Amino acid sequence: MKALTLWQPYATAIARGWKRVETRPPWAMRLGKLVGTDLAIHAAVREVPLAALRAYGHVTIGRPRGCSASARYFSPALHGDVVVPLPLGCVVAVARIAAVMPMVPLEYQAQLADEQYVIDVPEQGGLHARLCWGEYELIEDQRPWGDFAPGRVAVLLDHVRPLANPVAMRGAQQLWTLNSVAEAMVNVELSLAEARRARDEAP
């Protein structure tokens, strides 16, 4: 299973369904060959610098330490303060790669019917993902969670499954691969999470 390492609170934001689009430099276009496959979401050992959080509208209070630590942060996208665990150095969820598309300037005009991209159209509500010819999805709510400057790449995620318990391991830059033991541990925690959900939903 492939994996991406993210700073916190962004990894946990994906696990909780708040962040559905991960933005990366142009190298991420190669993730297009993985559309439809699972991706492990790994939280980095280091926390994101406070200045970067402020730039995206987040403020972290306190310093999370270890996989069982908690921190408090505020996000305008959540309309209030939320206290959530922010594990470091762990896989926290598995998501499916739904689409990979570049962020293009407003004046960009697509020529191919199957071309996909993200574009910012302020007069029509802001950020839009162009999924196919004539079909757009408004993703303005994702703006606080990423850098959508032209030239960046948007990785759209769906079918997010948080792990029952984070699985501690070292990460890496860009795209990396879980070893067989780590993947087995992640799959066990996914199964435990599914069993827990089924138990909670049982009449």
C-alpha positions in Angstrom: 0.0 0.0 0.0 1.3 3.5 -0.9 1.4 6.2 1.7 1.7 10.0 2.1 3.1 11.8 5.1 1.3 15.0 6.2 1.9 17.4 9.0 -0.7 17.6 11.7 -3.5 18.7 12.0 -3.9 17.9 8.3 -3.6 14.1 8.6 -6.2 13.9 11.3 -8.4 16.3 9.3 -8.5 13.8 6.5 -9.2 11.0 8.9 -12.2 12.9 10.3 -13.6 13.8 6.8 -12.9 17.5 7.0 -10.1 17.7 4.5 -11.0 15.9 1.2 -8.3 17.4 -1.0 -4.5 17.2 -0.4 -2.4 19.7 -2.4 1.1 19.0 -3.4 3.8 20.3 -5.8 3.8 19.3 -9.5 5.5 15.9 -8.8 2.1 14.7 -7.4 0.7 14.3 -10.9 2.3 10.9 -11.0 -0.3 9.8 -8.4 -2.7 9.8 -11.3 -1.8 6.2 -12.0 -3.0 5.3 -8.6 -6.6 6.7 -9.0 -9.0 4.2 -7.5 -6.5 2.7 -5.1 -6.0 3.0 -1.4 -3.5 5.4 0.2 -2.3 5.3 3.8 -2.5 8.7 5.5 0.5 9.1 7.8 1.0 11.9 10.3 4.6 13.3 10.4 6.7 13.1 13.6 7.2 16.9 13.5 4.2 19.2 13.9 3.6 21.9 11.3 5.1 25.4 12.1 2.6 27.7 13.8 3.1 30.3 11.1 1.9 27.8 8.4 -1.2 27.0 10.5 -2.0 30.6 10.8 -1.6 31.1 7.0 -4.3 28.4 6.5 -6.6 29.7 9.3 -5.6 27.2 11.9 -4.1 27.8 15.4 -2.6 24.9 17.4 -2.6 25.4 21.2 -0.2 23.1 23.1 2.3 20.6 21.7 1.1 17.0 21.0 3.6 14.3 22.0 3.3 10.7 21.0 0.5 8.7 19.5 -1.8 9.1 22.6 -1.4 12.9 22.9 -4.1 15.5 22.3 -4.1 19.1 21.2 -6.6 21.8 20.6 -6.9 23.8 17.4 -9.3 26.2 15.8 -10.5 26.0 12.2 -13.0 28.4 10.6 -14.1 25.5 8.4 -15.4 23.7 11.6 -17.1 26.9 13.0 -15.6 26.6 16.4 -13.0 25.1 18.7 -12.6 21.3 18.6 -10.4 19.1 20.8 -9.1 16.2 18.9 -6.2 13.7 19.3 -3.3 14.6 17.0 -1.0 11.5 16.8 2.5 12.0 15.5 4.6 9.5 13.6 1.6 7.2 12.9 -0.8 6.0 10.1 -4.2 7.4 11.1 -6.4 6.5 8.1 -6.7 4.9 4.7 -8.4 6.8 1.9 -9.0 6.1 -1.8 -7.5 8.4 -4.5 -10.5 9.7 -6.4 -8.8 12.1 -8.8 -5.5 13.9 -9.4 -5.6 17.2 -11.1 -3.6 20.4 -11.5 -4.6 23.8 -10.2 -4.8 26.0 -13.2 -5.2 29.8 -13.7 -8.6 31.3 -14.2 -7.9 32.1 -17.9 -7.1 28.5 -18.7 -9.3 27.0 -21.3 -9.5 23.2 -21.6 -9.3 21.7 -25.1 -9.8 18.0 -24.3 -13.2 16.6 -23.2 -11.6 14.4 -20.6 -9.2 16.9 -19.1 -9.5 17.5 -15.3 -8.3 20.4 -13.2 -9.1 22.7 -10.2 -9.8 26.3 -10.9 -10.7 29.3 -8.8 -13.8 31.2 -10.0 -14.6 33.8 -7.4 -17.8 35.0 -9.1 -19.2 31.5 -9.0 -18.3 30.6 -5.4 -14.6 30.0 -5.5 -12.7 26.7 -6.0 -14.1 24.2 -8.5 -12.9 20.8 -9.4 -13.6 20.1 -13.1 -14.3 16.3 -13.1 -15.2 16.0 -16.8 -16.5 18.1 -19.7 -19.1 20.5 -18.4 -19.2 19.0 -14.9 -17.8 21.0 -11.9 -17.8 20.3 -8.2 -17.6 23.3 -5.8 -14.8 22.6 -3.3 -14.5 26.1 -1.8 -14.8 24.6 1.7 -11.4 23.0 1.2 -9.5 26.3 0.8 -8.4 26.5 4.5 -6.9 23.0 4.3 -4.4 23.5 1.4 -2.4 25.6 -1.0 -4.4 26.0 -4.2 -2.0 28.3 -6.1 -1.8 27.7 -9.9 0.8 25.1 -10.6 0.0 23.0 -7.5 -1.7 19.6 -7.8 -4.9 18.6 -6.0 -5.4 15.0 -4.9 -9.1 14.3 -4.3 -9.8 11.7 -1.7 -12.9 9.7 -0.9 -13.9 6.5 1.0 -11.9 7.6 4.1 -11.5 4.9 6.8 -10.0 6.0 10.1 -8.0 3.3 11.9 -9.3 2.1 15.2 -5.8 2.9 16.7 -3.0 4.8 15.0 -0.1 2.6 13.8 3.2 4.0 14.7 5.9 4.0 12.0 8.4 6.2 10.3 7.3 8.1 7.3 9.1 9.5 4.2 8.9 12.4 1.8 6.7 12.3 -1.3 5.1 8.9 -2.0 6.3 5.9 -0.2 5.3 2.3 0.4 4.3 0.5 3.6 6.3 -2.7 4.2 4.4 -5.9 4.6 4.4 -5.9 8.4 3.2 -2.3 8.5 0.5 -2.9 5.9 -0.8 -5.9 7.9 -1.0 -3.8 11.1 -2.9 -1.1 9.2 -5.3 -3.7 7.8 -5.9 -5.1 11.3 -6.8 -1.6 12.6 -9.1 -1.1 9.7 -10.9 -4.3 10.5 -11.2 -3.4 14.2 -12.6 0.1 13.2 -15.2 -1.6 10.9 -16.2 -4.0 13.6 -16.6 -1.1 16.0 -18.8 0.8 13.6 -20.9 -2.3 12.9 -21.4 -2.8 16.7 -22.3 0.8 17.2 -24.9 0.8 14.4 -26.5 -2.5 15.5 -30.1 -2.1 16.8 
